[in-house]
């Protein structure tokens, strides 16, 4: 397998998808840990397991079903990733970005990227939603950038601007939906660390000191690839646990999945409202 994703790989996957569905999605969604049940509401779905798409990274983590769901949701044709893959599962960053490249080739213009995240901001509580206003790309700054390797000129420039990764218009729509539904939401800066180990209290104190509000193991690579390709990105974190700055509690994956049960109804409200307004 090539170290980097190529246009040939992307086009091959797109061709396979187009033999399995006649639908033409304009909105993409990536669903994080415990949040995949949202895909069950897609109408008249065409379902494609990742295993049928050569080169597509396969999910290995509980809470990530591992399939594409393509159909109608709130009046829009959507392509939903019901489960994602992570850098810690052994895939290169280039392959973590592959699904977004495929979405771009399918005609997607807007993408909603969700994740389950741990609170760094002490004011955040489990069950909160946080809109991403920006991210800290520490993992990418350290050399693990999904844009590393030959630039795919068809999608974007060699040196893309990252000053507005999260689209201001989509953020405003999400804020309005929350207000209209009397739904409390947080806003802040998300950071992606490599995982799979959770953060130490010292890690969290460091992240808090540099202005991070929530931490996870995803989203930043996909959002970076999306921004490179000109997609409008809305990022939403579901806060799964309280900030553990003093080491008084433990974090588990089971806790993350359990929090998803509380978060999904709130997430559906925001996603549905945004799609209705796009």
N, C-alpha and C positions, 0 to 999 in steps of 0.2 A: 504493500500500500504506500502511495506517495506521502511524503511528510506534509505536504501542503495540498489543500483543496484546489482543484483545477476547474476551468470552465467545462471541460469535457465531462467531468464527474457531475457537475451541477446540471448540465443539460441532459445527461442520461437519466438522472433522477426525475427531472421535470417531465421528460418524455414518458416515463413509467407512470407517474401520477396522472398525466393527461389521458392515459389509456384506461385508468380506473375511475375517472370522474369527468363529467362534462362541465362541471361548475367552475366558474372563474372568480376566485376569491379576491377581494380588495382589502380585507382586514385580516391580519394575522394575530394569533394569541399564543403565548407560551405560558403554560400553567405550572406553578411550582408545587412543592411538597404539600400534600393534603388538600390541594385546590383543584384537582383534576375533575371533580364531579360537575363543575360548570359545563364541561363539554357534553354532558348527558342531555342538556337542553337544546342542543343544536338539532334543527328540524331536517328531516329527509337526509340523514348523514351518509356520506360515503366514507368508510373507515378503512384506513390503510396501515397495517402494522409496520413499524420501522424496519422489521426484519425483511420486508419485501423491497426495501430501497437500498441498493448496493452502496456501501460506504457511509450510510447514515449511522451516526453513533447510537448504540442501543442502551436504553435505560436499564440500570441494574439495581436501583434503590426502591424500597417499599414506598408506596405513595405515588409512583410514577408508572402509569400503565404502559406507555411506550407505543403510541399510535397517533396517526394523523386523523382528525375528524373534520371533514369538509362538508359544509351545508349552510343553511340559513339560520341566522340568529339576529333577532330584532331588526329584520328588514335588510340585513347586509349578508352577503356571501362571505363566510369566514373560513379560514384554515386554522385549526386549533391543534397545537402540540399538547396532547394529553400525557404530560410527563416530559422531562428534559434530561439531558445528560450533563455531567459536571466534569471539570478538569481533574478532580481527584479520582474519578473512575478510570483514569489512564489514557484518556483521549487528548490529543494535542488541541491547543486553542483554535487552530485553523478548522478542525473538525467540529468543535463546539459551535463555531459560527456557520457551519454548512447549512443547517436548516433555515437560517435567515436568508442566506443567498438563494436557496430554492424558493422561498416565499417571494423574494424580490423578482425572480424570473417568472413566477406565476402571475404577477401583476399586483401584488399587495402594495398598498400605499401607506397604510397606517398599521402599527403593530402595538399591541398591549402586552407588556412583559410583567409577569407576576412572580413573586417569590415568597417563601416563608423566611422571616428574618428575626434575629435576636435583637432586643433593644439594647442600645448603647446609651441613648438619652434616658436618664432616670425618670423623666416625666411620662414616658411611654409605658403602656400596660398591655399584657397579653390580650389579644382580641382587637387591638387597634389596627386600623389601616393607615399606612403612610404613603403619601404621594412622593415619588422621587423628584426632587427639584434639581438634583445633581448627583454625581457619584465621585468617589475617590477611587482611582484606578491603580492602587498600590501594586497589585499583582501584575498588571500590564506594564507599569513603570519599571518593574524588576526584570522585564524581558519577556514575559509570557503574554504577548499581544496577539490577538487573532488576525491582525493585519500584517503580521510578520511574513516574509517570503515574497514571492513575485506578486506585484500589485495586479489586481483584476481590474483593468482600466475600464471595462464595460460598466462597472458599478460606481467607481469614484476615483478621486485623485490619490496620488501616492501619499500625500501629507494632508489628511482631512482635518478640518477644524472641529474641535470638540467642545466649543464654548456653549452650545445649546443642544446637547444630546436629547434632552427631554422637552418635547414640543410645548411651547408656551400656550398655544391655542388649545391643545388637548388637556393641559393642566387646568386651564380656565373652565373648560367644559366639565371636568371631574369635580372641581370645586362647586360649580353651580348645581350639579346633580346632588352632591352631598348636602348642600344648603336646602334644596327643594325637598329632600327626603329627611331633613332633620337628623342627618347622620354625621356624627363627629369623626373627623379625619385629622391625622397628623400630616406634617410635611417635613422633609428633611433630606439629608445626605446619606446615601447608602454606600457601603464598601463591600467589595468581593474579596474574600481571602480564599486560599487554595483548598482548605479542608483536607481530609475529612474530620480532623480533630476540632472540637469546639475551642473557643478562646479561653485563655487563662484570665483570671481577674486582672493581672498586670497588662495583658493584651487589651482588655476592654478599657482600662484606665487610660492607656496610650491612645486608643481610638477616640475616646471621649475628648481627650486633650487636643486632638487635631481637628475636631469639629464634625466627627461622624455621629449620626443619629441611630443607624441600624446596620447590622452586619449579617452577611450571608455568604454563600458559596456559588453564586450564579449571577445572572442578569447583566453585569458589566460587559462581559465578552459579547453577548448577543446585542446589547444596546450599541456597543461600539461598531460592530459590523453593520447594524441597521443604519446608524448615522452615516457611516461611510457610503452606503448605498442610497442615501437621500430619503429614507423612510421617516415618517413622523412617529415618534416613540412616546408612549405613555407607560411609565413604570409605577407599579404598585407593590408595596411590601405588606405582607400580613405579619404583624408582630406576634410571635409565638411564645416569647418568654421575657420576663423582666430583666433589666440590666443587672448583671451579677458582678458589680464592681468590687465587692469586698470578699467574694468567694464563699458566701453563705449558702448558696444553692447549687444544685447540679442541673445540667441541661441534657435532655435525652431526645432521640429522634421520635420516640413515642409521644412525647410532649408536643413536639412540632406537629405531628399528624392530628393529635387531639385538638389542638388550637384551630386547625383547619375547619373543623365542624362549626366553630363559632364564626370564623372569618368568611366562609364561602357565601352565606346570605348577604353579608355586607358587600363583598366583592361583586356579586351578581348585580346588586343595586347600582353600583358605580359603572360597571361594564355596560349593562343594559342602557343606562341613561346616556352614557357617552356615545354608544352606537346609534341611538335614536337621534342624537344631535349632530353627528358627523355629516 
